[in-house]
Amino acid sequence: MGKSKQRSIRRGKNDQFSNLTREQAIKIVVSLLESGDKEAYGLITLFGLSAEELLEEGASYETVAGMKCILK
């Protein structure tokens, strides 16, 4: 796949969220973590989410403990 096509695909993935609230981001991150998607890391760092917020929303402790280096 060419560089231009890769950029277009990435751009389409990143344009999914036009206006995203913090509460919506937490729900999306928890669902992405359950599915094992690495895009959750970008949202965690973008919003500066804490481990407590993710645990309150229903993320498993093991998943959150494994990401302690990027969580506040």
NORFENGI-V160702 format. One record per helix or strand of 3 or more residues. SS is the DSSP state (a for helix, b for strand). FROM is the first residue (numbers start at 0). TO is the last residue. If there is no record, write none. Layout:
BEGIN
ss = {SS | SS}
from = {FROM | FROM}
to = {TO | TO}
END
This chain:
BEGIN
ss = {a | a | a | a | a}
from = {2 | 21 | 38 | 50 | 60}
to = {13 | 34 | 46 | 56 | 65}
END
